[in-house]
């Protein structure tokens, strides 16, 4: 069908009797029939043309698939970054609210809502991004986070009101209900974040490594955060656990171990300057001897029953931004993944345009009548 003009020419231009002189080893001349010549020419033209069209079509299809995959990676990286911001701030907010609810005395003054506002804003962006980012399963993930968020917002408002009363006047079960809602929201964020990352696996080697770094560094941040809670709760008036010093050491050891593992993932990779800067900042702001030594000093004082210059508020103000610097490495890894995907997508779209133009040209050439005279001149056959 594509080559009917060429076929028609071949059928009309070849005479009824054609002789092509061919000399065999035995010295005899043979004649090839018109039918065999026609068949050979038509088959050659058709096969070459179809091969060209198939090659271009396959190239265009591959480029389109790469563009689609990389668009998903970009959307996944953006949603994951928002979920990480929500996770970090929700962990701090949870500790603050629970500390207020467990206090015997009524809280005076407005609660510190800095982390709450940051968490809810990031959660809003994650919910919207998952719903509209074109990710497989995005709508379901968005819905499960939105449900948890609504319950958490309701119970946070009740917790704020309860904290302004003496502990004896608070609703029984408010601590457990709020903690359950906060834990569920955090658990869903972690689950959805992991599912989003898993769905992007095996699309690009560098992206895979950056997603691994993201997951490992989140474990690092969690471990160091758990270590910090071992300090902030007693500083806020809660009893220091009998095994508090031991638990603190376990959390710190886990944080250091996962931090080392994250570094091993990127060995040999040529990463952007901002990633290296994020690592240096985390090592300076949190993992430095000064900061780690300060934590060791406070835990030792608490274990010995001594007073310190810190309280829960001043300690939180001191340590939370430093924990954020650790999370900054995960955010930098996600940025590397996103930029890599954007570069691959731009290349794929460029290839798609080239293949598309060549494919259109090839199809147009196959249908064209303009090359008939040229073909005739190339296939002159002498009559017998």
FENBEL-V231076 format. One record per pair of residues at least 6 apart in sequence whose C-alpha atoms are under 8 Angstrom apart, sorted by the first residue. I is the first residue (numbers start at 1). GAP is how many residues later the second one is. D is the distance in Angstrom with one decimal. If there is no record, write none. Layout:
i->(I:I)
gap->(GAP:GAP)
d->(D:D)
This chain:
i->(2:2:2:3:3:3:4:5:5:5:6:6:7:9:10:11:13:14:15:15:16:17:17:17:17:18:18:18:18:18:18:18:18:19:19:19:19:19:19:19:20:20:20:20:20:20:21:21:21:21:22:22:22:23:23:24:49:52:53:53:53:56:56:56:56:57:57:57:59:59:60:60:60:60:60:61:63:63:63:63:64:64:64:66:66:66:67:67:67:67:67:68:69:70:70:70:70:71:71:71:72:72:72:72:73:73:73:73:74:74:74:74:74:75:75:75:75:75:76:76:76:76:76:76:77:77:77:77:78:78:78:79:79:79:79:80:80:80:80:80:81:81:82:82:82:82:83:83:83:83:83:85:85:85:86:86:86:86:86:86:87:87:87:87:88:88:88:89:89:89:89:90:90:90:90:90:91:92:92:93:93:93:94:94:95:97:97:97:98:98:99:99:100:100:101:101:101:101:101:102:102:103:103:103:104:104:104:105:105:105:106:106:106:106:106:107:107:107:108:111:123:123:126:127:127:127:127:127:128:130:130:130:130:131:131:131:131:131:132:132:141:144:145:145:145:148:148:148:148:149:151:152:152:152:152:155:155:155:156:158:159:159:159:162:162:162:163:194:197:200:201:201:202:206:206:207:207:207:207:209:209:210:210:210:210:211:211:211:212:212:213:213:213:213:213:214:214:214:214:214:215:216:216:216:216:217:217:217:217:217:217:217:218:218:219:219:220:220:220:220:220:220:221:221:221:221:222:223:223:223:223:224:224:224:224:225:226:226:227:227:227:227:227:228:228:228:230:230:230:230:230:231:231:231:231:232:232:232:232:233:233:233:234:234:234:235:235:235:236:236:236:240:240:244:245:245:245:248:271:272:274:275:275:275:275:278:278:278:278:279:279:281:282:282:282:282:282:283:285:285:285:286:286:286:286:286:298:301:301:302)
gap->(361:364:365:43:363:364:363:362:363:364:363:366:35:363:28:27:363:20:19:368:18:16:17:366:367:13:14:15:16:363:364:365:366:12:13:14:15:363:364:365:10:11:12:361:362:364:8:9:10:11:7:8:9:6:7:6:317:310:306:309:310:299:300:302:303:298:299:302:293:296:291:292:293:295:296:291:285:286:288:289:284:285:288:278:279:282:277:278:279:281:282:277:134:271:272:274:275:270:271:274:61:62:63:128:127:264:265:268:263:264:265:267:268:54:55:58:59:60:54:57:59:120:121:124:257:258:260:261:51:256:260:46:47:50:51:46:113:116:117:254:250:253:40:41:43:44:39:40:43:106:110:33:34:37:32:33:34:35:36:37:32:99:102:103:31:236:239:26:27:29:30:25:26:29:92:96:95:23:228:20:22:23:85:88:134:59:62:63:77:81:134:137:7:63:58:61:62:66:74:65:73:64:134:135:62:63:64:60:61:62:57:58:59:60:61:56:57:58:56:49:22:26:16:14:15:16:18:19:14:8:9:11:12:7:8:9:10:11:6:7:51:44:40:43:44:33:36:37:40:36:30:26:29:30:33:22:23:26:22:16:15:16:19:7:8:9:7:21:14:8:6:7:6:131:134:129:130:133:134:56:57:123:124:126:127:122:123:126:50:53:49:52:53:117:120:115:116:117:119:120:115:42:43:45:46:41:42:45:109:110:112:113:109:112:36:39:34:35:36:38:39:106:34:102:105:106:33:28:29:31:32:27:28:31:99:98:22:25:20:21:22:24:25:20:67:91:10:14:17:18:69:64:67:68:71:79:80:83:84:6:7:79:6:68:78:75:76:77:75:76:77:62:63:59:54:55:58:51:65:64:58:54:57:58:61:47:50:51:54:47:50:44:40:43:44:46:47:43:6:37:40:6:36:37:39:40:10:6:7:6)
d->(7.6:6.0:5.8:7.3:5.7:6.0:7.4:6.7:7.3:6.1:7.8:7.0:6.8:7.2:6.9:7.6:8.0:7.3:7.6:7.9:7.0:7.5:6.5:7.0:7.2:7.9:7.4:6.3:5.6:7.4:7.1:5.3:5.9:5.1:6.0:6.9:7.9:7.0:5.9:4.8:7.7:5.5:5.8:7.5:7.4:7.7:6.3:6.3:6.0:8.0:5.6:5.7:7.0:4.9:6.8:7.6:7.4:7.7:6.3:6.7:7.4:5.7:7.6:7.0:5.7:7.3:7.8:6.7:7.6:6.3:7.3:5.1:8.0:5.2:6.2:7.9:4.8:6.7:6.1:5.3:6.9:7.1:6.3:7.6:6.7:6.0:7.4:4.8:7.7:5.4:6.2:7.9:7.2:4.9:6.8:6.6:5.5:7.2:7.5:6.8:7.4:6.7:5.9:7.6:6.2:7.7:6.7:6.2:7.7:5.0:7.9:6.1:6.8:7.3:7.9:5.4:7.5:7.2:8.0:7.8:7.3:6.2:7.1:7.8:5.6:7.3:7.0:5.8:7.6:7.8:7.6:7.5:5.0:5.7:6.4:7.4:5.7:7.5:8.0:7.9:6.2:6.9:5.0:6.6:6.4:5.3:6.6:6.3:5.9:6.3:6.9:7.7:6.6:6.0:7.0:4.2:6.7:7.8:5.1:5.5:7.1:6.1:7.0:7.8:7.7:7.5:7.9:5.0:6.6:6.5:5.0:7.0:6.7:5.6:7.6:7.2:7.7:6.7:7.6:7.8:5.8:5.8:7.4:6.5:7.6:8.0:7.2:7.6:6.8:7.3:6.9:6.9:7.0:5.9:7.0:7.2:5.4:7.5:6.3:7.4:7.4:6.8:7.5:8.0:6.1:5.0:7.8:7.3:5.1:6.3:5.9:4.7:4.6:4.5:7.0:5.6:4.7:7.0:6.4:7.4:8.0:7.8:7.5:7.9:4.7:7.4:6.6:6.4:7.1:4.6:6.3:6.7:5.3:5.3:4.6:8.0:7.8:5.5:7.6:7.7:6.3:7.4:7.0:6.5:6.9:7.1:6.8:5.2:7.8:6.5:6.5:7.2:5.2:6.1:7.3:7.3:5.6:7.4:6.7:8.0:6.9:7.8:7.0:8.0:5.4:7.3:7.6:7.8:6.5:7.8:7.9:5.8:6.7:7.1:7.8:7.7:4.8:7.1:7.7:6.7:7.3:5.1:6.4:7.0:6.0:7.1:6.8:7.4:7.9:7.7:5.3:6.8:7.9:6.5:6.6:7.7:4.4:7.3:6.1:6.8:7.6:6.1:7.4:7.3:5.8:6.9:6.4:6.4:7.3:6.8:7.1:5.8:6.7:6.9:7.2:6.7:7.2:4.4:7.2:5.5:5.8:7.7:7.0:6.5:6.2:6.2:7.7:5.0:6.5:6.1:4.9:6.3:5.9:5.6:7.4:7.1:7.7:6.3:7.6:4.9:7.6:5.3:6.1:7.9:7.9:7.6:8.0:6.5:7.8:6.2:7.9:7.9:7.2:6.3:7.8:7.5:5.0:6.6:6.9:7.9:7.9:6.9:5.3:7.4:7.9:7.0:4.9:4.9:6.2:4.6:7.8:6.9:7.1:7.3:6.5:7.4:6.5:7.9:7.8:7.5:7.1:6.8:5.3:6.8:7.8:7.3:6.1:5.3:6.8:7.7:5.8:6.4:7.3:4.8:4.9:7.5:7.4:8.0:7.2:5.4:6.8:7.0:5.2:6.6:7.2:7.2:6.9:6.7:6.9:7.9)
